[in-house]
Amino acid sequence: MNQQLTQAEMAAVLSVSAPTMHKLVQRGMPHWKVGSRYRFDPDEVQARRKAAEKELAAARQVGALTDKVDRARGKLDERFG
């Protein structure tokens, strides 16, 4: 852990509002508490963000393939009913 950012600092890095940061924390953004305050390691947050982007890209590819299969099935149903 190289750097500790406050919630406001991390929000600025991510270009999000304070309420959005609160939601991200509730949804599992990596953090730890110091007293009643949240602290963030920007490297860890960025690593989690990249992993989530990869998962989203994979899900989109699966969705695109599913759409192609559905269209192909529809064409087969039209032809051979």
SULCOR-V319923 format. One line per field, one symbol per residue. ss: DSSP state (H for helix, E for strand, - for the rest). A space follows every 50 residues. Layout:
# SULCOR-V319923
ss: ???
This chain:
# SULCOR-V319923
ss: ----EEHHHHHHHH---HHHHHHHHH-----EEE--EEEE-HHHHHHHHH HHHHHHHHHHHHHHHHHHHHHHHHHHHHHH-
